[in-house]
Amino acid sequence: MTILDTIAEHTRKRVAERKLSHPTRELEERCRTLGRGTPHFEEALSKEGLSFICEV
């Protein structure tokens, strides 16, 4: 197993856990209230726990 495999497996587990803790409807509603624009994106990138694609 490579380091990339280890990172991917860890991330898959973390994402699966988060999906269980945040129902899809709740996430959809939160997305609707964010609005559009770069500041929200930049703010999201500065937080811990980025998605799998960012870690890779």
N, CA, C and O atoms as a GROMACS GRO file, in nm:
protein
  224
    1MET      N    1   0.086  -0.118   0.000
    1MET     CA    2   0.000   0.000   0.000
    1MET      C    3   0.090   0.124   0.000
    1MET      O    4   0.184   0.134   0.080
    2THR      N    5   0.062   0.217  -0.089
    2THR     CA    6   0.140   0.341  -0.098
    2THR      C    7   0.082   0.447  -0.005
    2THR      O    8  -0.027   0.430   0.050
    3ILE      N    9   0.156   0.553   0.013
    3ILE     CA   10   0.108   0.664   0.097
    3ILE      C   11  -0.021   0.722   0.038
    3ILE      O   12  -0.111   0.762   0.112
    4LEU      N   13  -0.030   0.726  -0.093
    4LEU     CA   14  -0.152   0.777  -0.158
    4LEU      C   15  -0.271   0.687  -0.126
    4LEU      O   16  -0.381   0.737  -0.103
    5ASP      N   17  -0.250   0.557  -0.126
    5ASP     CA   18  -0.357   0.463  -0.089
    5ASP      C   19  -0.402   0.486   0.055
    5ASP      O   20  -0.521   0.483   0.086
    6THR      N   21  -0.305   0.509   0.143
    6THR     CA   22  -0.336   0.533   0.284
    6THR      C   23  -0.417   0.662   0.300
    6THR      O   24  -0.515   0.664   0.374
    7ILE      N   25  -0.376   0.767   0.232
    7ILE     CA   26  -0.449   0.895   0.239
    7ILE      C   27  -0.590   0.877   0.184
    7ILE      O   28  -0.687   0.925   0.243
    8ALA      N   29  -0.601   0.809   0.071
    8ALA     CA   30  -0.732   0.789   0.008
    8ALA      C   31  -0.825   0.710   0.100
    8ALA      O   32  -0.943   0.745   0.114
    9GLU      N   33  -0.775   0.604   0.162
    9GLU     CA   34  -0.857   0.522   0.250
    9GLU      C   35  -0.903   0.602   0.372
    9GLU      O   36  -1.020   0.596   0.410
   10HIS      N   37  -0.812   0.676   0.431
   10HIS     CA   38  -0.847   0.759   0.546
   10HIS      C   39  -0.955   0.861   0.508
   10HIS      O   40  -1.050   0.884   0.583
   11THR      N   41  -0.938   0.922   0.392
   11THR     CA   42  -1.033   1.023   0.347
   11THR      C   43  -1.169   0.962   0.316
   11THR      O   44  -1.272   1.021   0.349
   12ARG      N   45  -1.170   0.846   0.254
   12ARG     CA   46  -1.298   0.780   0.226
   12ARG      C   47  -1.376   0.754   0.355
   12ARG      O   48  -1.497   0.775   0.362
   13LYS      N   49  -1.305   0.707   0.457
   13LYS     CA   50  -1.370   0.680   0.586
   13LYS      C   51  -1.424   0.807   0.648
   13LYS      O   52  -1.537   0.810   0.698
   14ARG      N   53  -1.343   0.914   0.645
   14ARG     CA   54  -1.386   1.041   0.704
   14ARG      C   55  -1.507   1.099   0.630
   14ARG      O   56  -1.600   1.149   0.693
   15VAL      N   57  -1.506   1.092   0.498
   15VAL     CA   58  -1.618   1.143   0.419
   15VAL      C   59  -1.744   1.062   0.448
   15VAL      O   60  -1.852   1.119   0.461
   16ALA      N   61  -1.732   0.931   0.457
   16ALA     CA   62  -1.847   0.846   0.487
   16ALA      C   63  -1.906   0.880   0.623
   16ALA      O   64  -2.028   0.885   0.638
   17GLU      N   65  -1.821   0.905   0.723
   17GLU     CA   66  -1.869   0.944   0.855
   17GLU      C   67  -1.941   1.078   0.852
   17GLU      O   68  -2.045   1.095   0.914
   18ARG      N   69  -1.884   1.172   0.779
   18ARG     CA   70  -1.947   1.304   0.770
   18ARG      C   71  -2.080   1.299   0.697
   18ARG      O   72  -2.173   1.372   0.732
   19LYS      N   73  -2.090   1.215   0.596
   19LYS     CA   74  -2.218   1.202   0.525
   19LYS      C   75  -2.327   1.154   0.618
   19LYS      O   76  -2.443   1.196   0.606
   20LEU      N   77  -2.292   1.068   0.712
   20LEU     CA   78  -2.390   1.019   0.808
   20LEU      C   79  -2.430   1.127   0.909
   20LEU      O   80  -2.543   1.129   0.956
   21SER      N   81  -2.338   1.216   0.941
   21SER     CA   82  -2.366   1.318   1.041
   21SER      C   83  -2.436   1.441   0.984
   21SER      O   84  -2.489   1.523   1.059
   22HIS      N   85  -2.438   1.456   0.851
   22HIS     CA   86  -2.503   1.571   0.786
   22HIS      C   87  -2.597   1.521   0.677
   22HIS      O   88  -2.551   1.487   0.568
   23PRO      N   89  -2.724   1.515   0.705
   23PRO     CA   90  -2.820   1.467   0.604
   23PRO      C   91  -2.814   1.552   0.476
   23PRO      O   92  -2.786   1.671   0.481
   24THR      N   93  -2.840   1.489   0.364
   24THR     CA   94  -2.834   1.556   0.234
   24THR      C   95  -2.923   1.680   0.229
   24THR      O   96  -2.881   1.783   0.176
   25ARG      N   97  -3.043   1.671   0.284
   25ARG     CA   98  -3.133   1.788   0.282
   25ARG      C   99  -3.071   1.907   0.355
   25ARG      O  100  -3.082   2.021   0.309
   26GLU      N  101  -3.008   1.880   0.466
   26GLU     CA  102  -2.944   1.987   0.542
   26GLU      C  103  -2.832   2.052   0.461
   26GLU      O  104  -2.820   2.174   0.460
   27LEU      N  105  -2.753   1.972   0.395
   27LEU     CA  106  -2.644   2.026   0.313
   27LEU      C  107  -2.696   2.107   0.195
   27LEU      O  108  -2.641   2.211   0.162
   28GLU      N  109  -2.803   2.059   0.132
   28GLU     CA  110  -2.863   2.133   0.020
   28GLU      C  111  -2.912   2.269   0.068
   28GLU      O  112  -2.891   2.370   0.000
   29GLU      N  113  -2.976   2.272   0.182
   29GLU     CA  114  -3.027   2.399   0.237
   29GLU      C  115  -2.912   2.494   0.270
   29GLU      O  116  -2.920   2.614   0.242
   30ARG      N  117  -2.808   2.442   0.328
   30ARG     CA  118  -2.693   2.526   0.361
   30ARG      C  119  -2.630   2.584   0.235
   30ARG      O  120  -2.587   2.700   0.235
   31CYS      N  121  -2.624   2.506   0.128
   31CYS     CA  122  -2.568   2.554   0.002
   31CYS      C  123  -2.653   2.666  -0.057
   31CYS      O  124  -2.600   2.763  -0.112
   32ARG      N  125  -2.783   2.653  -0.046
   32ARG     CA  126  -2.872   2.758  -0.100
   32ARG      C  127  -2.854   2.890  -0.027
   32ARG      O  128  -2.866   2.996  -0.089
   33THR      N  129  -2.824   2.886   0.102
   33THR     CA  130  -2.812   3.009   0.179
   33THR      C  131  -2.676   3.076   0.164
   33THR      O  132  -2.660   3.191   0.204
   34LEU      N  133  -2.578   3.006   0.108
   34LEU     CA  134  -2.444   3.063   0.094
   34LEU      C  135  -2.436   3.173  -0.011
   34LEU      O  136  -2.359   3.268   0.005
   35GLY      N  137  -2.512   3.161  -0.116
   35GLY     CA  138  -2.500   3.257  -0.224
   35GLY      C  139  -2.383   3.222  -0.313
   35GLY      O  140  -2.326   3.113  -0.302
   36ARG      N  141  -2.346   3.313  -0.401
   36ARG     CA  142  -2.239   3.285  -0.496
   36ARG      C  143  -2.126   3.385  -0.477
   36ARG      O  144  -2.147   3.496  -0.428
   37GLY      N  145  -2.008   3.344  -0.517
   37GLY     CA  146  -1.894   3.435  -0.511
   37GLY      C  147  -1.771   3.370  -0.452
   37GLY      O  148  -1.780   3.271  -0.380
   38THR      N  149  -1.659   3.426  -0.485
   38THR     CA  150  -1.530   3.372  -0.443
   38THR      C  151  -1.508   3.371  -0.292
   38THR      O  152  -1.448   3.275  -0.243
   39PRO      N  153  -1.551   3.471  -0.215
   39PRO     CA  154  -1.521   3.470  -0.071
   39PRO      C  155  -1.563   3.340  -0.001
   39PRO      O  156  -1.491   3.292   0.087
   40HIS      N  157  -1.677   3.283  -0.038
   40HIS     CA  158  -1.721   3.159   0.025
   40HIS      C  159  -1.625   3.044  -0.009
   40HIS      O  160  -1.595   2.960   0.075
   41PHE      N  161  -1.579   3.042  -0.132
   41PHE     CA  162  -1.487   2.937  -0.176
   41PHE      C  163  -1.355   2.949  -0.101
   41PHE      O  164  -1.302   2.849  -0.051
   42GLU      N  165  -1.301   3.070  -0.093
   42GLU     CA  166  -1.175   3.091  -0.023
   42GLU      C  167  -1.188   3.058   0.126
   42GLU      O  168  -1.096   3.002   0.185
   43GLU      N  169  -1.299   3.092   0.184
   43GLU     CA  170  -1.323   3.061   0.324
   43GLU      C  171  -1.327   2.909   0.345
   43GLU      O  172  -1.271   2.858   0.442
   44ALA      N  173  -1.392   2.838   0.256
   44ALA     CA  174  -1.399   2.692   0.266
   44ALA      C  175  -1.261   2.629   0.254
   44ALA      O  176  -1.231   2.533   0.325
   45LEU      N  177  -1.178   2.682   0.168
   45LEU     CA  178  -1.043   2.627   0.150
   45LEU      C  179  -0.955   2.648   0.272
   45LEU      O  180  -0.860   2.572   0.293
   46SER      N  181  -0.985   2.748   0.352
   46SER     CA  182  -0.900   2.775   0.468
   46SER      C  183  -0.933   2.687   0.587
   46SER      O  184  -0.861   2.689   0.687
   47LYS      N  185  -1.040   2.609   0.580
   47LYS     CA  186  -1.082   2.525   0.691
   47LYS      C  187  -1.013   2.389   0.686
   47LYS      O  188  -0.970   2.343   0.580
   48GLU      N  189  -1.003   2.325   0.803
   48GLU     CA  190  -0.946   2.191   0.811
   48GLU      C  191  -1.043   2.090   0.748
   48GLU      O  192  -1.162   2.117   0.736
   49GLY      N  193  -0.989   1.977   0.708
   49GLY     CA  194  -1.074   1.868   0.659
   49GLY      C  195  -1.124   1.886   0.517
   49GLY      O  196  -1.240   1.860   0.489
   50LEU      N  197  -1.036   1.930   0.428
   50LEU     CA  198  -1.077   1.945   0.288
   50LEU      C  199  -1.114   1.810   0.228
   50LEU      O  200  -1.079   1.705   0.282
   51SER      N  201  -1.184   1.816   0.120
   51SER     CA  202  -1.230   1.693   0.055
   51SER      C  203  -1.114   1.612  -0.004
   51SER      O  204  -1.000   1.659  -0.011
   52PHE      N  205  -1.144   1.492  -0.042
   52PHE     CA  206  -1.046   1.399  -0.097
   52PHE      C  207  -0.964   1.460  -0.210
   52PHE      O  208  -0.842   1.442  -0.213
   53ILE      N  209  -1.026   1.528  -0.301
   53ILE     CA  210  -0.955   1.580  -0.417
   53ILE      C  211  -0.848   1.682  -0.375
   53ILE      O  212  -0.742   1.688  -0.436
   54CYS      N  213  -0.876   1.760  -0.274
   54CYS     CA  214  -0.778   1.859  -0.228
   54CYS      C  215  -0.660   1.791  -0.160
   54CYS      O  216  -0.546   1.835  -0.176
   55GLU      N  217  -0.685   1.686  -0.086
   55GLU     CA  218  -0.576   1.616  -0.017
   55GLU      C  219  -0.483   1.549  -0.117
   55GLU      O  220  -0.361   1.549  -0.098
   56VAL      N  221  -0.538   1.493  -0.221
   56VAL     CA  222  -0.455   1.427  -0.321
   56VAL      C  223  -0.379   1.530  -0.401
   56VAL      O  224  -0.303   1.494  -0.490
   0.00000   0.00000   0.00000
